[in-house]
Amino acid sequence: MHTQIAHAFDEAARWFLEISAHAVGRYDEPALGEWSVRDLLGHTSRSLSTVETYLDVALTDSGPVELADAVAYYHATADALADSAAVVERGRAAGAVLGEDPIRALGALVVRVPERVRAAPAGALVRTPFGMMTLEGYLPTRTLELTVHTCDLAAALGISADVPRAAAADTFTVVGGLAAAQGRASAALLALTGRRVLPAGYSVFSRTSMPPEPSVFG
């Protein structure tokens, strides 16, 4: 699968590895919410490992597409994302799996998973816990997770976050789609064009009231 969506995913993965290199020796420092730097690395790495897991069965999977795109996916996962304790524990477990040399483990993922995406057929289907999707429909959710959490990581490490263009564009497409679907687009548009500031706690990942920062995605 050689598409702009696959390129954005690859770009986000490589940027994640680049920023992660600055975490060496700082794994126990606080990062995001209850997470240490190691936990955040682990959580973000799941955006790669889940794709690999789904691709293991993609060639044999068949059935109707139940989630059309990234916006539909996030709507379907809203209840699961509300269970922040489970999300936190999954991040910690994934961080532990990275072992004594997290950067080496991440480097292997960043090489292996985008290669598998490129080798996948254009019409590959992936069975998420929330419904069947095309691989092309699912990948932008992982690009968003990689991009936003790499920004979180850079902030925790005190380094600049120059987001790659393709990764940023796909992430904004998903975020904009969520804002539009929720009727919250005007506040975002006014803020992004310099007219107003966002309301406190504004988040397209909140179903009802706007939660305090930082938000933890699934």
C-alpha positions in Angstrom: 0.0 0.0 0.0 1.8 3.1 -1.3 -0.4 6.0 -0.5 -0.2 9.4 1.1 -1.8 8.0 4.2 0.9 5.3 4.5 3.6 7.9 3.9 2.2 10.1 6.8 2.2 7.1 9.1 5.8 6.2 8.2 6.8 9.9 8.7 5.1 10.0 12.1 6.8 6.8 13.2 10.3 8.0 12.2 9.7 11.3 14.0 8.6 9.4 17.1 11.9 7.5 17.0 13.9 10.6 16.5 12.4 12.4 19.5 12.6 9.2 21.6 16.4 9.1 21.2 16.4 12.2 23.6 14.8 10.1 26.3 17.9 7.9 27.0 18.7 8.1 30.7 15.4 9.9 31.5 12.9 7.0 31.4 11.8 7.4 35.0 11.1 11.2 34.7 7.4 12.3 34.7 5.9 12.8 31.2 2.1 12.9 30.8 -0.5 12.6 33.6 0.4 9.5 35.6 2.9 8.3 33.0 6.7 8.3 33.2 8.7 8.9 30.0 9.0 5.1 29.7 5.2 4.7 30.0 4.6 7.3 27.4 7.1 5.6 25.0 5.3 2.3 25.6 1.9 3.8 25.0 3.0 5.5 21.8 4.7 2.4 20.6 1.3 0.7 20.6 0.4 2.8 17.6 2.9 0.6 15.7 2.4 -2.7 17.5 -1.3 -2.7 17.1 -1.0 -2.2 13.3 1.4 -5.2 13.2 -1.0 -7.3 15.2 -3.9 -6.5 12.9 -1.8 -7.1 9.8 -1.1 -10.6 11.0 -4.7 -11.5 10.1 -5.5 -8.9 7.5 -4.9 -11.2 4.6 -7.4 -13.8 5.8 -10.0 -11.3 7.3 -13.1 -10.6 5.3 -16.5 -9.0 6.0 -18.3 -5.7 5.7 -16.5 -2.5 6.6 -18.2 -1.3 9.9 -16.1 1.8 10.6 -15.6 4.0 7.5 -12.8 6.2 8.7 -10.8 7.6 11.7 -13.7 9.8 12.9 -16.0 6.8 13.0 -13.3 4.8 14.9 -12.9 7.5 17.6 -16.7 7.7 18.0 -16.8 3.9 18.5 -14.0 4.0 21.0 -15.3 6.8 23.1 -16.5 4.6 26.0 -13.2 2.7 26.1 -11.2 5.9 26.1 -13.2 7.0 29.1 -11.7 4.2 31.1 -8.5 6.2 31.8 -7.2 3.7 34.4 -7.1 0.9 31.8 -5.4 3.2 29.3 -2.8 4.1 31.9 -2.1 0.5 32.7 -1.8 -0.5 29.1 0.8 2.3 28.6 2.8 1.1 31.6 2.7 -2.5 30.4 3.8 -1.5 27.0 6.7 0.5 28.5 7.9 -2.5 30.4 7.9 -4.6 27.3 10.4 -2.3 25.7 13.0 -3.8 28.0 16.4 -2.5 29.0 17.0 -0.8 25.6 13.8 0.9 24.7 15.3 2.8 21.7 16.5 -0.4 20.1 13.1 -1.9 20.6 11.4 1.1 19.1 13.8 1.3 16.2 12.9 -2.3 15.2 9.2 -1.4 15.3 9.7 1.7 13.2 11.6 -0.2 10.6 9.3 -3.3 10.5 5.8 -2.0 10.8 5.8 0.7 8.0 7.4 -1.9 5.7 4.5 -4.3 6.4 2.1 -1.5 5.7 3.7 -0.8 2.3 3.6 -4.5 1.5 -0.1 -4.8 2.4 -2.6 -4.9 -0.5 -4.6 -1.7 -1.1 -7.8 -3.2 0.0 -6.5 -4.9 3.2 -9.0 -5.1 6.1 -8.2 -4.9 9.8 -10.4 -6.2 12.5 -10.2 -3.7 15.4 -12.0 -4.4 18.7 -14.6 -1.9 17.7 -15.3 -3.0 14.1 -13.9 -3.9 10.8 -12.0 -1.2 8.9 -9.9 -0.8 5.8 -6.2 -0.5 6.7 -6.3 2.9 4.9 -9.1 4.0 7.1 -7.4 2.8 10.3 -3.9 4.2 9.7 -4.8 7.9 10.3 -5.8 7.0 13.8 -2.3 5.7 14.4 -0.7 8.7 12.7 -2.6 10.9 15.1 -1.6 8.9 18.1 2.1 8.9 17.1 2.1 12.6 16.2 0.2 14.0 19.3 2.1 11.7 21.8 5.4 12.6 20.2 4.5 16.2 20.9 3.8 15.2 24.5 7.1 13.5 24.7 9.0 16.4 23.3 7.3 18.7 25.8 8.2 16.3 28.7 11.8 16.3 27.6 12.0 20.0 27.0 12.9 19.9 23.3 11.3 21.5 20.3 8.6 19.6 18.3 8.9 20.3 14.6 6.1 18.1 13.4 6.7 16.6 10.0 4.3 18.0 7.4 2.5 14.9 6.2 2.0 13.6 9.7 0.7 17.0 10.8 -1.7 17.2 7.8 -3.3 13.8 8.4 -3.6 14.5 12.2 -5.3 17.8 11.5 -7.7 16.1 9.1 -8.8 13.7 11.8 -9.0 16.3 14.5 -11.0 18.6 12.1 -13.3 15.8 11.2 -14.0 15.1 14.9 -14.6 18.8 15.6 -17.0 19.0 12.7 -18.9 15.9 13.6 -19.3 17.1 17.2 -20.4 20.6 16.3 -17.3 22.1 17.8 -15.6 23.3 14.7 -16.2 27.1 15.1 -14.3 27.4 18.3 -11.3 25.6 16.8 -11.4 27.6 13.6 -11.6 30.9 15.4 -8.6 29.9 17.5 -6.5 28.6 14.7 -7.1 31.8 12.7 -6.1 34.0 15.5 -9.5 35.4 16.3 -10.1 33.9 19.8 -8.5 31.5 22.2 -9.9 28.1 22.7 -12.2 27.6 25.7 -10.5 26.0 28.7 -10.3 22.3 28.4 -11.5 22.2 24.8 -10.9 18.7 23.4 -12.4 16.9 20.4 -11.9 13.7 22.4 -14.4 14.7 25.1 -17.9 13.4 24.6 -19.6 15.8 27.0 -17.8 18.3 29.2 -14.3 19.4 28.2 -11.7 17.6 30.4 -8.7 19.3 31.9 -5.4 18.9 30.1 -3.6 16.7 29.5 -5.9 14.3 27.7 -4.8 10.6 27.3 -5.8 9.0 24.1 -6.3 5.3 23.6 
